[in-house]
C-alpha cells in the first residue's frame, strides 16, 4: 500500500533502522536480508530527501530528521498493531497469547508464583516472558517491546496509564544468631553495623532504600553490594551484617533460612508498587484481562 508515494511497508523497516541505528540489526529485527534492508534505506532516503542514518566514526547515528521521526513512526506502528489486534472479547481459556513483563526480583518472588498458578487455572495456554529490571524499561514499553511494567510506582512513566497495586514497608534482616539483633536496635547501632545493599543494572542504580537513607542524611556502613534483594538473605547468613528488606520478601526468606526480622529504628515511608501498560493497549481486552488478574492477586497480598 502506498500513501503520498510512500510504500507503507517501508515504515516497518524505518522503525527498525531508527531504533537499532544499524542496518544489520534492523535486518534481523524485520527478518530481511542485509542487502534488502540497505535497499529499503536507500528508498527511504530518496523519499525524505535526507540520509536519516549516517556513519560517524565507528558507529551510525541519526540525522536531526531521523531523530524527529523515531517516536512518531514507532507510535504509528503501535497504533496499527493495537487496531488489528483488537478483538471484541478475550477468550482466556482459548488464548495462547504471550505477555511480556519487566519486573523487580521482589515482585518476581512475591507475586509471580500466584499469578502463574491463577493463570494456569483460567488460561492454561497463555505464555509469559519475564525480564528482570534493567536500565531502560520505560523506553521498551514506549516502543511496544513489552506489555507490562510491574515495578515500584516511582519507576513508572508518566506517559502511559498505570495503577497502584499495594504498598510495602521495610524491615531489618540479619542472621538469627547475630548478637546485635538480640535486643531492639538503636539508630546508631543500626547505621554502624555492616550493611548489605542492592544496586541495579549496568549503571549500578541505588535501590530506593539507599536513596531514602541519603535523603535523611543517614549513611549506612555498606560492606557488600549485590544485584538483587533476593540474593541478600543468603549473604547475611553466618555473618554479623544486616540489610533493609521489603517486609513480605523478608518473611518469605525467613521461612527457609535462619534469619531474624526486626523493625527498623528509622522512620522510612512505605513503598508503592504499580502496574503499567502502553496507552495504545488500554482498550485491548487481553491487556484488560491480565490487568484485572494482577489486581485480584495484589488485593489478596
Secondary structure, DSSP 4 states (H G I P E B T S, - for coil): -EETTEETTHHHHHHHHHHH--HHHHHHHHT--HHHHHHHHHHHHHHHTS-SEEEETTEEEE-HHHHHHHHHHHHHHHHHHHHHH--S---TTT---EEEEEE-HHHHHHTHHHHHHHHHHH-TT-EEEEEE--TTHHHHHHTTS-SEEEEEGGGS-SSS-EEEEEEE-EEEEEETT-GGGSSPPPHHHHHHSEEEEEEETTTTEEPHHHHHHHHTT---EEEEEES-GGGHHHHHTTSS-EEEEEHHHHHHHHTTS-EEEE--SS----EEEEEE--GGGTT-HHHHHHHHHHHHHHHH-
